[in-house]
Amino acid sequence: MQLRNLFVTIITTCLVMATIGCEKSARVDESNEAQPQQRIGIYDSRCVAVAFAGNPEHEARTAQELAALEAAKEEGDPEKIAAADKIVWDSRKRLHRQGFGTAPVDDIFAFYPEQLEAIKHKHNLVALVCQWDKQTLKTYRNAEQFDITVDLIDMLNPNARQRRSALSMRDHKPLTDKQVERMIQQEMKEH
């Protein structure tokens, strides 16, 4: 009889614990459903870079760098000339890596903090992530992805030709770092 009572007690305890466990699981599922899913804006950085080339901010930055190079040449100081020339070429290299490869465009975004916040707000985004940035995308693996490439292109106010060129970048695979470097070396030889 005592063995039977012990057995009934064990079975009853197991059933009660299983029921409590199911109730907890149901509550966990309910709380997950109640939380809104995060939404991130993804974009093709090449399109942004191509739309930026020729943009007033880009032109002003380039003009400033070239003016500094000219001033160094007028001064005749070889070290200043070399430093100014390096800045000009570094900018060109960066834009080539951004426009043809997968380099980040953070320097471009730095010109537009308010516009970027407006885009995030408009589309209810928690972050903007480049589609080539696999590491950051992993941190948002459960987030809904929303393509904001066109919004970013339009933010830069390109003319019709620039806009078409920027959009056309999505039709091509990005170049590898080696391919971009060969392109840059060729351009440097020609100048």
Secondary structure, DSSP 4 states (H G I P E B T S, - for coil): -HHHHHHHHHHHHHHHHHHHHHHHHHHHHHHHHHSPPPEEEEE-HHHHHHHHTTSHHHHHHHHHHHHHHHHHHHHT-HHHHHHHHHHHHHHHHHHHHHHHS----HHHHTT-HHHHHHHHHHHT-SEEEETT-HHHHHHTTTSEEEE-HHHHHHHT---HHHHHHHHHGGGSPPPPHHHHHHHHHHHHHH-
